[in-house]
Amino acid sequence: MEENKVSGANRLWQHATNRSASQLLVAAPKEYFLGPVFAASKQTGPREITIGDHRYQIGGFHPLRLDMRPPALDVRHARAIFSLLSFRDPYEDSRLIRFSFNEFCRRYANSNGGRYARAIADIVADLLDAYIRVSNVKSGISHQYRLIEHVDIEGRPPRRKDSLLANSAQEEMWFNGCTLSPEFFGLLSSIAELQNLKLDVFTSIRSPLAQAIYLYIPSRAHHHSKEDPFEITLTRLLEQVSFPVPSFKSQRKQVFTQHEKEGRSVLQQLNGIETLSGRFYVILAETSDGTDWKLLAWVEKAVRKTKLPGEGSKLVAAYVQSGRPRELLDQALSNIEPLTDYWPCLDLVDRSHVIV
């Protein structure tokens, strides 16, 4: 019986790992979506942000090797983390995640070409060295963790005779999997502290700035509408995601509108993009004093129609037999609000208190 359970779980895991990225929902710590944890551009030093009662120091320190100053993580690392977590076996309580590196590259960049593989390997190496320190603003108590504890790498002879490696002593690098750190695994074990992300939607965004904005602005815009949008100045937004801020107002606008003719501006990549609960929309408007532009954002909730029971339903029969008209039942069922797919309890978080 136990052997059947194990084999059944293995089949489920194989099915999960063979799914395309378009079918994958990735569960990650929800605070990664409540603040600009991941920078929009490559960093050379540490970053600090505050989300509610938690102050994050990302990069710039190593708890054991004081001479190491790894840079803060950016959206490239976020893509690697989410791609890695897409291979987690939901039926296995283990820190070990097994995956093919070729498949990992496909989920990360929709390509497993050599150039991408080398760049992605460097990003994974960053995750082995980078630490995150989380401090409680009120108590002053902090804890620090890194995301990946160990990577299982295997060297093999080149498979292709025409490979450049065939005439050298270098081997092909194979990833057999990786082990999450105990601290990061602990975060992932708390369902109440997780939020889902559609991996294919996130990786379809090509601009690093648009990716950084997509990770956390929708949580601010979730309860806003087109008539009452969430507002943030471009200067403030670029500062929050650690993107270079141009000196002039027109240049700040250009950051969001350039490549518009090709259909790939930052605004175009974000406007109308899918979220768990609906569609995310963004436009630009001038500030009231005319000194800057601001991003206006809102989420249009997905409308789910409640399936009404048929004529043969026992519910309908009981309702009609009570002497009330069928139309009242249909009206009551149509007014039922569906449960939201949006996980974070934003009303429990001080959403105005995110600073860089």
Sequence and secondary structure as in RCSB ss.txt:
>XXXX:A:sequence
MEENKVSGANRLWQHATNRSASQLLVAAPKEYFLGPVFAASKQTGPREITIGDHRYQIGGFHPLRLDMRPPALDV
RHARAIFSLLSFRDPYEDSRLIRFSFNEFCRRYANSNGGRYARAIADIVADLLDAYIRVSNVKSGISHQYRLIEH
VDIEGRPPRRKDSLLANSAQEEMWFNGCTLSPEFFGLLSSIAELQNLKLDVFTSIRSPLAQAIYLYIPSRAHHHS
KEDPFEITLTRLLEQVSFPVPSFKSQRKQVFTQHEKEGRSVLQQLNGIETLSGRFYVILAETSDGTDWKLLAWVE
KAVRKTKLPGEGSKLVAAYVQSGRPRELLDQALSNIEPLTDYWPCLDLVDRSHVIV
>XXXX:A:secstr
 HHHHHHHHHHHHHHHHTS GGG EEEEEGGGTTS  SBSS  SS EEEEETTEEEEESS  SS TT      BH
HHHHHHHHHHTT  TT   SEE   HHHHHHHHHS   HHHHHHHHHHHHHHHH EEEEEETTT  EEEEESEEE
EEEEEE  S TTSGGGGSS  EEEEEEEEE HHHHHHHT GGGEEEEEHHHHHH   HHHHHHHHHHHHHHTT  
SSS EEEEHHHHHHHTT    SSHHHHHHHHHTTTTTT  HHHHHTTEE SSEEEEEEEEE TTSS EEEEEEEE
E         TT HHHHHHHHTT  HHHHHHHHHT     S  S GGGS TT EE 
